[in-house]
Amino acid sequence: MNNDLTDDRLVIGGGFASPYSMKMRAVLRYRHIPHRWVLRNSRWDDLPTPPVPVIPVLAWPDGAGGYRDVMVDSSPQITRLEDEYQGRSVVPTDPALAFIDFLLEDFADEWVTKAMYHYRWTYDPDIEKAGLLLPLDQNLQLSDDDHVSAHDFIIQRQISRRALVGSTDANTPILETSYRNVLNIMQAHLAQRDFFFGDRPGRTDFAMYGQLKPMLWWDPTPAALAVERAPRAVNWTERIDDLSWLPIVDDDGWSPLDDLEETVGHLLAEAGQTYVPFMLANDEALRSGAEEVVCEIRGNSYRQGPFKYQGKCLTWIRESYFALSADDRGRVDSVLKGTGCESLFA
Ligand SMILES: N[C@@H](CCC(=O)N[C@@H](CS)C(=O)NCC(=O)O)C(=O)O
């Protein structure tokens, strides 16, 4: 129960180790949107249960101690915040650039997340750390006995879900290669610019940060790899967490579409070789009712169960692409040409 009826700040309910929670908290901080952070399922959590029980949850207070609305899913959350709050926008003013940003946001949310889940629930030091720390989000005074059972329960449940997101022994080389490629690209990119699309962060920055914070900052196995390969990305992750200090002037600071860093092209090509074949095969499997998604990724076969939400994501990407003016679509096409991403719209 929210006892302070004058507190009309948005509420974000999430967890410290949850990539999408970190993504959305960073957006709220950067945009100077007044908000209150609540650890989901802790004793401060008075949020209604959303239709799908995932985090982060955003909730809008009703001024009477309750909430007038609640929603999940970080991409539509960002879009709604853009409609409701002015200034420090995370959406580029050029619709063609905004589309490229939206596409790479989805690459981070729906593909890079596989590496995140994979590293956390595959290697012993990562499993042990997450198993010990995750239950404490809900209750810092958990008894030692309950801590042991929560540790065991969460480890067992999360490991049993590995295959659902594609973290299997057979897919391991594909996921780990892609993680290393993303690190290399970011190390090179950040040697030139502070953000993916210039001097201010877009949706891709926050989505990538959401997935990289666990991997570069929290989970020991991927973090060690990152310090060695991509120290700039490690430092970048620390910055994106709270960009409330970053000066932003009106709509300034976005790169022109015809002058993007070469490394943005490399990131699109990474998406084109991994996320794109997966999203297309997933869509195909959802349509045909197949039990398994099978696709070729860099000459290896990648398999996992179909994922409904990712079917929705593909629909949203296509809708945004076809909503562009013919001129903007042409400009987008020239950026995507040869990256593999163009197959999404074939
Ligand atoms: N599509 C959602 C994904 C949110 C999500 O998957 N959250 C995970 C944790 S980061 C979750 O709540 N999983 C439910 C569970 O583990 O029981 C978004 O973009 O925010």
The ligand as an SDF file (V2000), in Angstrom:
LIG
                    3D

 20 19  0  0  0  0  0  0  0  0999 V2000
   10.1160   -9.0170  -22.8040 N   0  0  0  0  0  0  0  0  0  0  0  0
   10.3430   -8.6120  -21.4520 C   0  0  0  0  0  0  0  0  0  0  0  0
   11.1900   -9.6360  -20.7670 C   0  0  0  0  0  0  0  0  0  0  0  0
   11.1710   -9.5280  -19.2830 C   0  0  0  0  0  0  0  0  0  0  0  0
   11.7200  -10.7870  -18.6550 C   0  0  0  0  0  0  0  0  0  0  0  0
   11.8770  -11.7960  -19.3240 O   0  0  0  0  0  0  0  0  0  0  0  0
   12.0100  -10.7330  -17.3740 N   0  0  0  0  0  0  0  0  0  0  0  0
   12.5470  -11.8930  -16.6800 C   0  0  0  0  0  0  0  0  0  0  0  0
   13.6790  -11.5170  -15.7420 C   0  0  0  0  0  0  0  0  0  0  0  0
   14.8360  -10.4270  -16.4540 S   0  0  0  0  0  0  0  0  0  0  0  0
   11.4840  -12.4750  -15.7970 C   0  0  0  0  0  0  0  0  0  0  0  0
   10.8070  -11.7270  -15.1350 O   0  0  0  0  0  0  0  0  0  0  0  0
   11.3210  -13.7930  -15.8020 N   0  0  0  0  0  0  0  0  0  0  0  0
   10.3210  -14.4330  -14.9930 C   0  0  0  0  0  0  0  0  0  0  0  0
   10.9200  -15.4770  -14.1370 C   0  0  0  0  0  0  0  0  0  0  0  0
   12.1420  -15.6630  -14.1810 O   0  0  0  0  0  0  0  0  0  0  0  0
   10.1620  -16.1140  -13.4310 O   0  0  0  0  0  0  0  0  0  0  0  0
   10.9760   -7.2150  -21.4730 C   0  0  0  0  0  0  0  0  0  0  0  0
   11.3700   -6.7480  -22.5320 O   0  0  0  0  0  0  0  0  0  0  0  0
   11.0170   -6.5810  -20.4300 O   0  0  0  0  0  0  0  0  0  0  0  0
  1  2  1  0
  2  3  1  0
  2 18  1  0
  3  4  1  0
  4  5  1  0
  5  6  2  0
  5  7  1  0
  7  8  1  0
  8  9  1  0
  8 11  1  0
  9 10  1  0
 11 12  2  0
 11 13  1  0
 13 14  1  0
 14 15  1  0
 15 16  2  0
 15 17  1  0
 18 19  2  0
 18 20  1  0
M  END
$$$$
